[in-house]
Structure formats: C-alpha cells, structure tokens
C-alpha cells in the first residue's frame, strides 16, 4: 500500500504492533512499535510472515551480489 501522507489516509490504514502482536486500525501506538501501513486488516495480521519473506529475499540478493563474478 502506498500512503501519500495525508492524515485521512493514515487514519484509514492498518498497522501491526510489533510489541503486542496486535493489529491496529490507524496509528494507535508509538511509531517505533508499528509496522505498516497495510491496506487491510488481513495484510497487517500477516506482517511477521511478510517481513520474514522480505528479509530472506534481501539476504539472498545480498549473497548473489557478494558472489558476483565468483563462485556462488
């Protein structure tokens, strides 16, 4: 989801609270505990899995870049 930064759009988005494991509608908790924004409650609930998949993809990409021109 792309947020243009308007207060109305931010209030309508969903967030995952990494401290409590709860999903929030709108920015309820401090920003350091929020992951998002997400377009739906379901997307926010899947935040831990989404983050893990993205982290793995970045790690794999870094590994490919580090081995460029060499043996993988």
C-alpha positions in Angstrom: 0.0 0.0 0.0 1.3 3.4 -0.8 0.5 6.1 1.7 0.6 9.7 0.4 1.0 11.0 3.9 -2.4 12.7 4.3 -3.8 12.3 7.8 -7.0 10.8 6.4 -5.2 8.1 4.5 -3.0 7.3 7.5 -6.1 7.0 9.8 -7.7 4.5 7.4 -4.7 2.2 7.2 -3.9 -0.9 9.2 -0.8 -1.4 11.3 0.9 -4.3 13.1 2.1 -3.6 16.6 5.4 -5.5 17.0 5.4 -5.1 20.7 1.9 -6.5 21.4 1.4 -8.6 18.3 -2.0 -6.8 17.8 -3.4 -5.3 14.6 -4.4 -1.6 14.9 -6.7 0.5 12.7 -5.0 3.8 12.4 -1.8 4.8 14.2 -2.7 3.9 17.8 0.7 3.0 19.2 4.1 4.8 19.1 5.8 4.6 15.6 8.7 2.5 16.9 6.2 -0.3 17.6 4.2 -0.1 14.4 4.8 -1.9 11.2 2.9 -0.8 8.1 0.8 0.7 6.8 -1.2 -2.1 5.2 -4.3 -1.8 3.1 -6.3 -4.4 5.1 -6.5 -5.9 8.5 -5.6 -9.3 7.0 -2.4 -7.9 5.4 -1.5 -6.4 8.8 -2.0 -9.7 10.5 0.4 -11.3 8.1 3.1 -8.7 8.8 5.5 -11.1 10.6 5.4 -13.5 7.7 5.7 -10.7 5.1 8.8 -9.3 7.0 10.4 -12.7 7.2 9.9 -13.3 3.4 11.3 -9.9 2.5 14.2 -10.3 4.8 15.1 -13.7 3.2 14.8 -12.2 -0.3 17.1 -9.3 0.7 19.6 -11.8 2.2 19.5 -13.9 -0.9 20.0 -10.9 -3.1 23.0 -9.7 -0.9 24.5 -13.2 -1.2 24.2 -13.2 -5.0 25.7 -9.7 -5.2 28.6 -10.7 -2.8 29.4 -13.7 -5.1 29.2 -11.8 -8.3 32.0 -12.8 -10.6 32.9 -15.6 -8.2 31.6 -19.0 -7.2 28.1 -18.7 -5.6 
